[in-house]
C-alpha cells in the first residue's frame, strides 16, 4: 500500500509537470494518457495482489490447512 501511495504522489507531480511545461496540446494529451494508463496498471496490480493475499489467508485458515501447516512447522 505504501508503494501505491508513493506511486500516486509521483504520478500527480508528473502530471503537473506535463501541464506546466508541454506546450503542444496534442503531445500533452498523449503524455497524460500514458501517465493515466500507468496509474491504471498500478491500481490493477495492487488489486490483484490484495485479492491473492486474501485468498492465501483464507486457505491458510482452513482447518485441514492449519493442521498440515502445524505438522510441517513442528517438524521444521
KAZICOR-V170303 format. One record per helix or strand of 3 or more residues. SS is the DSSP state (alpha for helix, beta for strand). FROM is the first residue (numbers start at 0). TO is the last residue. If there is no record, write none. Layout:
BEGIN
{{SS | FROM | TO} {SS | FROM | TO}}
END
This chain:
BEGIN
{{alpha | 1 | 20} {alpha | 24 | 60} {alpha | 62 | 74}}
END
